[in-house]
């Protein structure tokens, strides 16, 4: 994790980079005139990893999945209490 974060932070224009292996995600804050998403993806590749951009559709899907999981857990909890 540190290797990826350090590698990304060494790119000119990167303000911050955090990696979460448990969630299989990374967040990179950068200055767009100095750096493009392609530059960041190339750095991931050079570090031996692959990356895909998280789009709004993916974010929306994740929110829906979290809501569904929440409702499922509430249902199971209610079913257990009523038994």
DAMO-V929878 format. One record per run of one state. SS is the DSSP state (alpha for helix, beta for strand, coil for the rest). FROM is the first residue (numbers start at 1). LEN is the number of residues. If there is no record, write none. Layout:
[[SS/FROM/LEN] [SS/FROM/LEN]]
This chain:
[[coil/1/1] [alpha/2/8] [coil/10/4] [beta/14/7] [coil/21/4] [beta/25/6] [coil/31/6] [alpha/37/10] [coil/47/9] [alpha/56/27] [coil/83/1]]
